[in-house]
Structure formats: structure tokens, C-alpha cells
Amino acid sequence: MTKMVIPIGPQHPLLKEPLFFQLTVTGERIFDSTLRIGYVYRGIERLAQERSYVQNLHLLERVCGICSHIHTTVYCQGVEALLELEVPPRGLYLRTLLCELERIHSHLLWMGVLAENVGFTTIFMYAWRDREIVLDIMEELSGGRVAHAVNVVGGVRIDVGEEQAASIMERLDQLQGKVEDLLDVVQHERTFRARTQGVGKMSLEQVRRHCVVGPVARAAGLDVDLRRDAPYAAYGRLALRVVTAQDGDVWACTWVRMQEALESLRLCRQLLLELPEGPLAVKAARRVPAGQVVSRAEAPRGELLYYIRSDGSDRPARIKIRTPTLPVLSALPEQLRGVHTADVPAVLSGVDLCIACADR
């Protein structure tokens, strides 16, 4: 059968960010694929070397608009380790609260994008409508819906009062019902399952070979979550249930993310109920002692890693960021092989690519 080459990108209705795929197809099946990134390179790691540790908080929060808070969380953890600072418990709890709100926001946004790309506009509208509740809570807490500027080296800059906590709890309860309804819809909608079950399967062996992390890895049966396995912030004081599946397809990714959203809602309520008294932050020196550190955390898409090296000045000598999208990109050519061309949108949406994070 004759082989044809189909280009997708770098600008395409399927792609929310610039990325180029070249698909080699035989009939309606993909025989081979290649990808190219580099269209949104911003030089953030180089810029970080020209700014102070305080200024870098605002720069690194702009690596990604969906998971901005987790980037500054990982960065602050690394700098605090070099400074040998102990963040007050209240600061850790509030830092963790924003992490879990951000995870819910990311998963609902992903659910909407997947639904729209496979032809379910109603599910898209429901998911993005419900996501507004989370955005409103984060805006009330920090003043921002995208960039929150909550973290400072040594703790956080925001606090939550009793009345505000009660108001947030009410909205979390409201969102709980909406997420459960959304999960019920995708579970019982036969056409949605037909578009996602058995599509874009990734085996556990592929996950390990490409070092894939996060919900995509857990959907293939890899029981790994840094919040439980290497606790940071306040996670060591929380009872966390790690959600896994076995099939590794787009449907398994959907189920894992929706269950994780429900678990994050429970964690948010626990954090607010058990919020300790005390200061929000401790003072941090502007100059950081010479040394190097690796800081990790479980971002909505998986393990996020920062390498920070200090030369003893008020500016980092080197910052290196490894985002969870990079290993997923390396696995995509294998994942797309043998897939019908009509299922490409489901596969690309299912792995939840963030090119802004990966390209920088």
C-alpha cells in the first residue's frame, strides 16, 4: 500500500501550542511519525542567571500558565534547602493548598480539551464551566487566576481567615458534586468510551523505558506519586490515595485524572480543617551559600525537577528544569504507531502536552 506523509502543525486547530508532527500513513493507519519542538523557546533558564533569587520567583512562575504555582514551589524548596531554612507549618499547608487547587484546575481544563478534540462539545462546556469555581477560589486567595505569586523564599505571602476558609469549603463541596456528575457522564457515554478505550495505549514497559511520569504513567499501572513517595510541603501529614489504572489508553488517563481531581478536593478540605496556627514565612538572606541541590515535586502532569547551583552570590549560577512533558514527547512516536488517523486528536490530547513547559 502507498505511503503518504501528513504534516500536523506547527499551527493547527488540534494543537493549543506550536508543535510539528510528520505522520507517515498507509491507508488510515499511522506507519511512522516524527516530531519537532522549539517554536516557543524563551530562554528562561538563561534569563534566570541574570536575575536575583527573588526576581526569579516572578520569572519561573511564567514557565507555564496552567501550573505556575508548582514551578515556584519546586524552586523555593531548592533555594530554602541551600539556605537551610525551615518553612513554618502554616506556610507549608497554604503552599500545598494552592498545589491541589492547581491540580484540579489542570485536570478539568484537560478534560475539556480532550472532549472538544474528540467531538464532545457539551462535556467541554461542563468541564470549563466547573473549572471557573477553582479559578475563582485561587483568585480570591492570591489575586490572580493564572499567575498567583503566592510563594516567597521561606514560606508564602497569603493567609486564609476562618470566614474565608468556610466559604472555600462550601464551594469545594459544590465542585465535588459537579466533578462526580462529569465522571458519571464520561463513564456512561458510550460514544465517548468508544473514542477513548483502546486508543493510544502505552504499556508499563514503554513508560519505564521513556521515564514517563504523572497521570499517563499511573494510567499504565505505575504506582508512583512524589506526594506519597517523597513527601514535600505538607504532604507528609496528609493521607493520600494514589490513583492507578492498568490499560494505559486515553480512557484510563481520563479515569485517573477525574479520580485525582476528587482526591485533590478531599485533600483541600483536610488542609483547611487542619490549618495550623503560626507565621506564614521566615526571613531569607538575599545571598545563597555556594552549593547545589535537586528539588522535586508532583506537578499536575507528573514529576517536575529543578537543579539549582549557587556560587554564593544573590543570583543562581545555574538553573535547569526538567518538566514532565519531555519524556511523554519522547514516547509519542511509539504511541502513535498503528493508530488510526482519526484517533490522533485523542492520543495527543490524552497525554496532556505542555509545550510552554517543555520548550521554555
C-alpha positions as CSV (number, residue, x, y, z in Angstrom):
1,M,0.0,0.0,0.0
2,T,1.2,3.5,-0.9
3,K,2.7,5.5,2.0
4,M,1.7,9.2,2.4
5,V,3.1,11.9,4.6
6,I,0.7,14.1,6.6
7,P,2.0,17.2,8.4
8,I,0.3,18.5,11.5
9,G,1.5,21.8,12.9
10,P,3.2,23.9,14.0
11,Q,-0.1,25.8,13.7
12,H,-3.2,23.5,13.7
13,P,-6.7,23.6,15.2
14,L,-5.8,20.4,17.2
15,L,-2.7,22.0,18.8
16,K,-3.1,24.6,21.6
17,E,0.6,25.3,21.3
18,P,3.1,25.2,18.4
19,L,4.4,21.7,17.7
20,F,5.1,19.9,14.4
21,F,4.2,16.3,13.7
22,Q,5.0,14.5,10.4
23,L,2.9,11.3,10.1
24,T,3.6,8.6,7.6
25,V,0.4,6.7,6.9
26,T,-0.6,3.7,5.0
27,G,-4.3,3.9,4.3
28,E,-5.9,5.1,7.5
29,R,-3.2,3.8,9.9
30,I,0.0,5.6,11.0
31,F,3.1,3.7,10.0
32,D,5.6,6.1,11.5
33,S,5.9,9.6,13.0
34,T,8.4,12.3,13.8
35,L,8.1,15.4,15.9
36,R,9.8,18.8,16.2
37,I,9.8,21.3,19.0
38,G,11.5,24.6,19.5
39,Y,8.9,27.0,18.3
40,V,8.2,28.8,21.6
41,Y,11.8,28.9,23.1
42,R,12.0,31.8,25.5
43,G,15.5,31.3,27.1
44,I,14.1,31.2,30.6
45,E,16.9,29.2,32.1
46,R,19.5,31.7,30.7
47,L,17.4,34.6,31.9
48,A,17.3,33.1,35.4
49,Q,21.1,33.5,35.7
50,E,20.7,37.3,35.1
51,R,18.2,37.8,37.9
52,S,18.3,37.6,41.7
53,Y,16.7,34.7,43.6
54,V,13.7,37.0,44.5
55,Q,13.3,38.2,40.9
56,N,13.3,34.6,39.6
57,L,10.1,33.9,41.5
58,H,8.2,36.0,39.0
59,L,10.1,34.7,36.0
60,L,9.7,31.0,36.8
61,E,6.0,31.4,37.6
62,R,5.7,32.2,33.9
63,V,7.2,28.9,32.6
64,C,3.6,27.6,32.4
65,G,0.2,29.3,32.7
66,I,-1.6,26.2,33.9
67,C,0.8,25.0,36.6
68,S,2.5,28.3,37.6
69,H,2.4,27.7,41.4
70,I,4.1,24.3,41.3
71,H,7.1,25.8,39.5
72,T,7.7,28.4,42.2
73,T,7.1,25.7,44.8
74,V,9.9,23.5,43.5
75,Y,12.2,26.5,43.0
76,C,11.5,27.8,46.6
77,Q,12.1,24.3,48.1
78,G,15.5,24.2,46.4
79,V,16.6,27.7,47.5
80,E,15.3,27.0,51.0
81,A,17.4,23.8,51.2
82,L,20.5,25.7,50.2
83,L,19.7,28.4,52.8
84,E,18.8,25.7,55.4
85,L,15.5,27.4,56.1
86,E,12.6,25.7,57.9
87,V,9.3,26.9,56.5
88,P,6.6,27.4,59.2
89,P,3.8,24.7,59.1
90,R,1.1,27.2,58.2
91,G,3.1,28.3,55.2
92,L,3.6,24.7,54.1
93,Y,-0.2,24.0,54.4
94,L,-1.1,27.0,52.3
95,R,1.5,26.2,49.7
96,T,0.1,22.7,49.5
97,L,-3.5,24.0,49.2
98,L,-2.6,26.0,46.1
99,C,-0.8,23.0,44.7
100,E,-4.0,20.9,45.0
101,L,-6.3,23.6,43.7
102,E,-4.0,24.0,40.7
103,R,-4.2,20.2,40.1
104,I,-8.0,20.3,40.0
105,H,-7.8,23.3,37.6
106,S,-5.4,21.5,35.3
107,H,-7.3,18.2,35.2
108,L,-10.7,20.0,34.4
109,L,-9.0,22.0,31.7
110,W,-7.5,18.9,30.2
111,M,-10.9,17.1,30.4
112,G,-12.4,19.9,28.4
113,V,-9.7,20.0,25.8
114,L,-9.9,16.2,25.3
115,A,-13.7,16.3,25.0
116,E,-13.6,19.1,22.4
117,N,-10.9,17.4,20.3
118,V,-12.9,14.1,20.1
119,G,-16.2,15.9,19.3
120,F,-18.0,16.2,22.7
121,T,-18.6,20.0,23.0
122,T,-21.1,19.6,25.8
123,I,-18.6,17.8,28.0
124,F,-16.1,20.6,27.2
125,M,-18.6,23.3,28.2
126,Y,-19.4,21.4,31.5
127,A,-15.7,20.9,32.4
128,W,-14.7,24.5,31.7
129,R,-17.7,25.9,33.5
130,D,-16.9,23.9,36.6
131,R,-13.2,24.9,36.4
132,E,-14.3,28.5,36.9
133,I,-15.1,27.6,40.6
134,V,-11.4,26.7,41.2
135,L,-10.2,29.8,39.3
136,D,-12.5,32.0,41.5
137,I,-11.1,30.4,44.7
138,M,-7.5,30.9,43.6
139,E,-8.2,34.5,42.5
140,E,-9.8,35.2,45.9
141,L,-6.7,33.7,47.7
142,S,-4.0,35.3,45.6
143,G,-5.5,38.0,43.4
144,G,-4.6,36.1,40.2
145,R,-6.3,33.4,38.1
146,V,-3.2,32.4,36.2
147,A,-0.1,33.8,38.0
148,H,-0.6,33.7,41.8
149,A,2.7,35.0,43.3
150,V,1.9,33.1,46.5
151,N,5.3,31.6,47.2
152,V,8.2,33.5,48.7
153,V,11.6,32.1,49.7
154,G,10.8,31.0,53.3
155,G,7.1,30.5,53.0
156,V,4.0,32.2,51.5
157,R,2.7,35.7,51.3
158,I,-1.1,35.0,51.7
159,D,-3.3,33.9,54.6
160,V,-6.8,32.4,55.0
161,G,-9.2,33.6,57.7
162,E,-11.9,31.4,59.3
163,E,-14.8,33.0,57.3
164,Q,-12.8,32.7,54.0
165,A,-12.0,29.0,54.8
166,A,-15.7,28.3,55.4
167,S,-16.6,30.0,52.1
168,I,-14.0,28.0,50.2
169,M,-15.2,24.7,51.8
170,E,-18.8,25.4,50.6
171,R,-17.5,25.9,47.0
172,L,-15.3,22.8,47.2
173,D,-18.5,20.8,48.2
174,Q,-20.3,22.3,45.2
175,L,-17.4,21.4,42.9
176,Q,-17.3,17.8,44.3
177,G,-20.9,17.2,43.0
178,K,-20.0,18.7,39.6
179,V,-16.9,16.6,39.2
180,E,-18.8,13.4,40.2
181,D,-21.5,14.3,37.6
182,L,-18.8,14.8,35.0
183,L,-17.2,11.5,35.8
184,D,-20.6,9.8,35.6
185,V,-21.2,11.3,32.1
186,V,-17.9,10.2,30.7
187,Q,-18.3,6.7,32.3
188,H,-21.7,6.1,30.8
189,E,-21.5,7.9,27.5
190,R,-20.9,5.0,25.0
191,T,-19.6,7.1,22.2
192,F,-17.0,8.8,24.5
193,R,-15.8,5.4,25.6
194,A,-15.7,4.2,22.0
195,R,-13.4,7.2,21.1
196,T,-11.0,6.6,24.0
197,Q,-10.9,2.9,25.1
198,G,-8.1,1.0,23.5
199,V,-6.8,4.2,21.8
200,G,-3.2,5.4,22.2
201,K,-2.2,2.6,24.6
202,M,1.1,2.8,26.4
203,S,2.5,-0.2,28.1
204,L,4.2,-0.3,31.5
205,E,7.4,-1.3,29.8
206,Q,7.2,1.8,27.5
207,V,6.5,4.0,30.5
208,R,9.7,2.8,32.2
209,R,11.8,2.9,29.1
210,H,10.9,6.5,28.3
211,C,10.7,7.6,32.0
212,V,7.1,8.8,31.6
213,V,5.6,10.2,34.8
214,G,2.4,11.5,36.2
215,P,-1.2,10.5,35.3
216,V,-0.1,9.0,32.0
217,A,2.3,6.6,33.8
218,R,-0.3,5.8,36.5
219,A,-2.8,5.1,33.8
220,A,-0.5,2.3,32.7
221,G,-0.1,0.8,36.1
222,L,3.0,2.6,37.5
223,D,2.2,3.2,41.2
224,V,4.4,6.3,41.7
225,D,3.5,9.7,43.1
226,L,6.0,12.0,44.8
227,R,3.4,13.4,47.1
228,R,3.4,10.0,48.8
229,D,6.8,8.5,47.9
230,A,9.0,11.6,48.6
231,P,6.7,13.9,50.6
232,Y,7.3,17.7,50.4
233,A,5.5,20.8,51.7
234,A,2.6,19.4,53.9
235,Y,2.1,16.1,52.1
236,G,3.8,14.1,54.8
237,R,0.9,15.0,57.2
238,L,-1.9,14.1,54.7
239,A,-3.5,10.7,53.9
240,L,-3.0,10.5,50.2
241,R,-4.6,7.8,47.9
242,V,-2.7,7.3,44.7
243,V,-5.0,6.5,41.7
244,T,-3.8,4.0,39.1
245,A,-5.3,2.1,36.2
246,Q,-3.9,-0.7,34.0
247,D,-4.9,-0.2,30.4
248,G,-2.7,2.8,29.6
249,D,-5.1,4.1,27.0
250,V,-6.9,7.5,26.7
251,W,-9.8,6.3,28.7
252,A,-7.5,5.1,31.5
253,C,-5.9,8.6,31.5
254,T,-9.4,10.1,31.8
255,W,-10.4,8.0,34.7
256,V,-7.2,8.6,36.6
257,R,-7.4,12.3,36.2
258,M,-11.0,12.6,37.3
259,Q,-10.4,10.4,40.3
260,E,-7.3,12.5,41.1
261,A,-9.5,15.6,41.0
262,L,-11.8,14.1,43.5
263,E,-8.9,13.1,45.7
264,S,-7.5,16.7,45.5
265,L,-10.8,18.1,46.6
266,R,-10.6,15.9,49.7
267,L,-7.1,17.0,50.4
268,C,-8.1,20.7,50.1
269,R,-10.8,20.2,52.7
270,Q,-8.3,18.4,55.0
271,L,-5.8,21.2,54.6
272,L,-8.3,23.8,55.5
273,L,-9.7,21.9,58.5
274,E,-6.2,21.1,59.9
275,L,-4.6,24.5,59.1
276,P,-2.1,25.1,61.9
277,E,-1.6,28.4,63.7
278,G,1.6,30.4,63.4
279,P,3.6,32.6,61.0
280,L,3.4,32.3,57.2
281,A,7.1,32.7,56.4
282,V,10.6,33.2,57.8
283,K,13.1,35.8,56.6
284,A,15.6,34.6,54.0
285,A,19.0,36.0,53.2
286,R,19.4,37.6,49.7
287,R,22.8,35.8,49.2
288,V,22.6,32.0,49.0
289,P,25.6,29.9,50.2
290,A,27.6,28.1,47.5
291,G,26.2,24.6,46.7
292,Q,23.9,22.7,44.5
293,V,20.5,21.0,45.0
294,V,17.9,19.0,43.2
295,S,14.3,19.8,44.1
296,R,11.3,17.7,43.0
297,A,7.5,17.8,43.3
298,E,4.5,16.2,41.7
299,A,3.1,18.7,39.2
300,P,-0.4,18.1,37.7
301,R,1.3,16.4,34.7
302,G,3.9,14.5,36.8
303,E,7.3,14.9,38.4
304,L,8.8,18.3,38.0
305,L,12.6,18.6,38.7
306,Y,14.7,21.7,39.3
307,Y,18.5,21.7,39.5
308,I,19.9,24.8,41.2
309,R,23.5,25.7,41.6
310,S,24.7,28.6,43.7
311,D,28.1,30.4,43.6
312,G,27.5,32.3,46.9
313,S,26.0,35.4,45.2
314,D,22.5,36.8,45.1
315,R,22.0,35.2,41.6
316,P,21.9,31.5,40.7
317,A,24.9,30.2,38.8
318,R,22.6,27.7,37.0
319,I,19.0,26.6,37.0
320,K,18.0,23.5,35.0
321,I,14.3,22.5,34.7
322,R,13.1,19.0,33.7
323,T,9.3,19.0,33.1
324,P,7.0,16.0,32.8
325,T,6.2,16.7,29.2
326,L,9.7,15.9,27.9
327,P,9.6,12.1,28.5
328,V,6.0,12.0,27.1
329,L,7.2,13.7,23.9
330,S,9.9,11.0,23.5
331,A,7.3,8.3,23.8
332,L,4.8,9.8,21.4
333,P,6.2,8.4,18.1
334,E,5.8,4.8,19.5
335,Q,2.4,5.6,20.9
336,L,1.1,6.9,17.6
337,R,2.4,3.9,15.6
338,G,-0.5,1.8,14.4
339,V,-3.2,4.4,15.4
340,H,-6.0,5.4,13.0
341,T,-5.5,9.0,11.7
342,A,-9.0,9.8,13.2
343,D,-7.7,9.0,16.7
344,V,-4.7,11.3,16.6
345,P,-6.6,14.1,18.4
346,A,-7.5,11.7,21.2
347,V,-3.9,10.5,21.6
348,L,-2.3,13.9,21.6
349,S,-4.9,15.3,24.0
350,G,-4.7,12.2,26.2
351,V,-1.0,12.7,27.2
352,D,-1.7,16.4,28.1
353,L,1.3,18.1,26.4
354,C,2.5,21.4,27.7
355,I,4.9,22.8,25.1
356,A,5.4,26.0,27.1
357,C,6.8,23.9,29.9
358,A,8.9,21.7,27.7
359,D,10.3,24.3,25.3
360,R,10.8,27.4,27.6
